[in-house]
Structures are given as C-alpha cells and as structure tokens.
C-alpha cells in the first residue's frame, strides 16, 4: 500500500514530513497514515509535470491511446484489490466499490479512442482571401482536485481525457481517501504512462496547497469536483491568473413520480438514484416530488424497501448501506432530518443515528415534507428520502427548479411525451427518464447553474482539456 507522494515518477515524503491520518469510517479507527504534501511539494509537482508534458504531447495520438487502453486493462485486472481498498477508506459496500472500478476504468478505454479522433477543421474564408485552419492543442499542466465519494472514478474521469489530449496532471485527492488515488497512480505508471505525466500529492492543508499549485506559471487549467461552496473559492483564485476551469459541483436532484408511473419501477429506480454508494453521490435523488394521488402508496413502498436495507461495514455480505464518511457527515444528516420533523414532516422509517461504532445513519423516508423545508434546499449526502406531494405539474416544475443547483433530475411516467416535455423544462444538466442511473463515460456529465462549468465524458470531455487555435494561411 503506497503511502508517499508521487512526483516525477518518484515516491517520496512531504517536505515537512507530516502525515495524514486515514480513518476506517466503519469503525472510526485509523487505518494508516500517508505523506502530506506541502505548498512546496505542489509547486514542485507542477514544475515536473510541465517538463513531462512537452514530451507527452509529442507522442503520437495512437500511441497515447494504446497506453490509455493499457490503463483500462490494468485497472480491471486489479478490480478486486482496488474495490477492497475503496471499501476500507470510504466504507461503501464492496459491490458498489468494485462497480466504481469498472466505471472508472472505462474512461480510459473511451478516451483511448477519443485520442485519435481529436480532429481540427480546414476551410476557406468567406471572402476567399485565405484558408481557415483550426486545431486543438493540449492546454498544458492541469491541476486536479478530487472528492472522497468516488476515490477512483473522480480521478479517471478527469485524467483519461487530459492525458488523451496530451496534457500532464497534478492531482490532489481528498485527504479522507488518498490510498486509492496513490494505488491508481502506481498502476498507471505500470501501464506505461511516462514519469511526471501523472503526479499525486495528497495534503491536509488544501488552501495553501492550491495557492502554490495555481501560482506556478506552468499551471494552465484547474479541474475540480466538490461542493459549490469550495468551487466558488477556487474560481476566485483561478480568476487571478485567468486559468481555464472545469467544475462539477453540488446537486439537489428532484425525483419526480407522476400518477401513471409504474410504482414498482419507480421505487426500484429510486433505490438506485438514492442509495447507490451509500447515498453519498452528487447525482443522488435529494427530493422526491410525487403526484398526490399516489404519494402515500409510493411512500409506503419506498419505506418498506428502505427499511430492509442492511446497514453495516461495506465488506460484510448483504450490506446495502455502509458508513458515512465521518462523524460530521452523520451529524449534518441528523440535523436536517430533525429540522424537517420540526417543520411537520413524519418519519416513516429510520430517522436516527445507528448506535454502533463507526459513522452510520439509518435509511430514512420522510412523509408530509413541505416544499419550503430546509431539507429540500440542502444537499443531504446521506440515506434520507423526503417526499413532497404535488397536484399541479407547472407548480411542481417551479418547485423542482427552485434551487441554485442543476446537476441531475429523475422523471417517472408512463407517458413518454409528458416525460420528454417535463425533462426539457427542468433546469438540470442530466435527466434520467424512467431510469435511476445516468452516468456513462460516453455521455456528457455536468450541470447547469451553480452545479458546474463544462462537461466530463463523451466527446465534449476531451475538448475541455484542449485549446482552440486558428491559423490563417493561403497557397
């Protein structure tokens, strides 16, 4: 298990020798410690990446693509090992953890194909005076800041297109889950990624680290996944140097159920949208807006399934909800639930902290929740489903859009025409229509409003890590 910084192909301790304590959220006990990078380490990593990037950009697209395909293969070869590592430091059920590795690896296969399809254009100017040539060179060194909820996938979703385009990267993984990131970095070098192209520098001093990394003149872009609050701060810093940015921020996804929906399918989709990865996802269903004449039926069905979810350490067989990431997360969830009850909501199932070692919260369904309740305006990031009933579609859409977030939304109805019409009116970057899952490396992932800037995945993903250059010439 790697526990040092990866800079320029060399594993080393941080400049000041400090360590980060990594906890097992299922017990609250320390798993291990890893080196904590300093601002000087961040600056050094950017400088090393800048030198490596020059050579990497000259590598033929086909060769880059073959190396990325090797990355896909080596991650799948280590799927069990990486999945177990995720479960240890994050806590999610082992099936979800292994599923994350399959998803994470797929970004390398997809972008291995995109590397050779990064084409420009050539044409004649309207006045006939010259030719217009457009191509897409790499942006340069990309600083990446990734969250703890997907320790592998949030890295590969950024790294794969960045490398495919010819960039080098410096990654700051979340201090809660650095072990997976370090192991992925090791595997990428085994797959043939040249030293210095991928650098991984965990830290427990994120602010100074980021200041140093973005102050280095070689940094040309920042790619961040995390909360909207932190995103705002980083955007201000990036503005000082006019850095290119790609940001995937918070969510507040509505899950809409009409009275003609197949309720069995809707509940099944709700469990996927709400409970995958222990409900700690930015695309998780956050608010359930259910047409009034089926609201009670849907609520009871959902509560029955939620009550049957086995809560426990992610490595135990049958567990469907692992621990939350830390004690603070549990307290935040519990505060939201208590506030909702104080505003008139009814606890149908759950609604309490699980009395055991570690950081667990019971899968919860709340009925009689008002649209104005605080829980409908905060990202819960936990296994809680507040149900709000509606009678008027236009009013429901107003409620669904009454948030500064616009990442994901879900719609269940038997009328595909209505489903499409409602989907198009939702201020959301992604909509699952009669589906509880939507993420796909071949699809553009990203949000509207304060849920982000840019897209990850699809053909759009690689272009985020490119410049656009125009050459005027004639012959």
QUIRA-V435942 format. One record per helix or strand. SS is the DSSP state (H for helix, E for strand). FROM is the first residue (numbers start at 1). LEN is the number of residues. If there is no record, write none. Layout:
BEGIN
SS;FROM;LEN / SS;FROM;LEN
END
This chain:
BEGIN
E;5;3 / E;10;3 / E;19;6 / E;29;7 / H;39;20 / H;61;17 / H;79;11 / H;94;24 / E;121;4 / E;131;5 / E;138;1 / E;141;5 / H;153;13 / E;168;5 / H;178;13 / E;198;3 / H;206;10 / E;219;7 / H;228;14 / E;244;5 / E;253;5 / H;263;17 / E;285;7 / H;292;16 / E;311;1 / E;321;1 / H;327;16 / E;346;4 / E;353;1 / E;361;1 / E;364;4 / H;374;4 / E;384;7 / H;393;9 / E;405;2 / E;408;5 / H;416;10 / E;430;4 / E;445;1 / E;448;2 / E;452;2 / E;456;1 / H;458;6 / E;466;1 / E;469;5
END
